[in-house]
């Protein structure tokens, strides 16, 4: 039986401006520039400082020192204005409202130059261009185009030829036999780079060896190892290889060197894109013997409110009997002005939050930023910075995500400075990064014929005062992308 009743509950909802601020906060310096450009296109009431505007008046920018204030931007609800039948525009036209919005750059009159990007072709376009030159007819070109389109970015063809045949039949109404597919695939596998279009790692390596001098004894032995003893090779069963192939350790070592010089991901060897640069969001500069945090402002435009829009509202405010068309126009302008003010306030609050977070990280890890030695990094989690800045942990997480800081010792992601803590036998808390460095040094110094197992690495750490379980050693080793002892074995 259906019942109807009333229930009262209290929920917390984010305002539109808070949602906008959260989205802007997680963007890095490159993405925020794109987001600002998009907002400038969508909202004509928002302008860059220096853009042409009908109303006169010089822009008096907000100084960077004002950004360090921790005052939160006012939360304005545009619906409140739309509900106002009188369309009161006093707030917009009085002398106290400042249309000059947000200024970050401290570059003065320095000319801003765009970095030119080289023209680039996609990975698949490079392959298709090569195949077009050797295709015998249109049908072969269609088949080759379909196969090349199915090749992954690392250069492998992981879809079956039968599945590609079905694609051609259903999407392009082209009937193809399996022999035709194999013939075209063979041509693609002869393209550059060597190994492209392989269906497995074994085939990829063999395709590369096939192009080398086949009269070379080492090439022949390497081909035999990959063809007949691939599992033994990947599992580093070197004793079995030397016994089955009747090789000495030196001969097997030479064969392994030939194989390890091959490219297991041939697709990545094609340079199809312009060079990507990391743009730091923060720059640490020493001033009067003390490190100071500066925001990277090179690509941050100065934003302001359109004075011409404000002048239009002034004209409406002075009109004695505005028409219906004037009221509709003013209502539209008010929406755009509110949107522009929200966006400027969100950008301002974003930079305040970024500065507060980075200053807290600098204070917490100051010795590292001065010395540059990662062993000086103290254990630090998101909660530590949240307590210093009085911000929510989720806010700190958004700031740390995809942000970089430029120091005298290199450019680091903010996540680099966060690590869990470990207690030594003396009760001192150290960073897990310090433990990882000890593990890395021990593995680099091990005897490659008899690599150190995790149990031995655990004992080494205990000898140095770090009481860590074997599974924790394995976790740290995997985080550093170091394989198990058996796969580190060399002859």
Helices and strands as residue ranges (DSSP letters): H 16-25, H 29-42, E 46-48, H 64-67, H 78-82, H 90-93, H 123-132, H 138-150, H 161-171, H 178-188, H 201-210, H 217-228, H 230-234, H 238-245, H 249-260, G 266-269, E 282-287, E 290-295, E 303-305, H 307-318, H 324-364, H 366-371, G 374-376, H 382-389, H 393-400, E 404-407, E 410-413, G 414-417, E 421-423, E 429-431, H 432-444, G 448-450, H 454-463, H 470-479, G 485-488
